[in-house]
Amino acid sequence: MGRQGTVDDWRKDLLEIIESYVEDGVGKFEWVTANDENVCTKCYTREGKVFTLKELKEELSGKFCEPPDPDDRCRCTLLPNG
């Protein structure tokens, strides 16, 4: 396993982040990448996009990220956006 966990570990963390934002009344989320050469193509296409809760949960299903090292986690995060 990579230093920071796996993509599946990060999916769980992102879902927890989403839930805490939802509890605070947030309904939209902006995808933010680490903006470097290690950002995978899937995440790069989401950079700066705003998603509803439903859209975001769909984005996080399946293989949502493909980091260069498959044992590493996604380094993207979500920002509240409405």
Secondary structure, DSSP 8 states (H G I E B T S, - for coil): --TT--HHHHHHHHHHHHHHHHHTT--EEEEE---STT--HHHHHHTT-EEEHHHHHHHTSSS----SSTTS----EEEE--
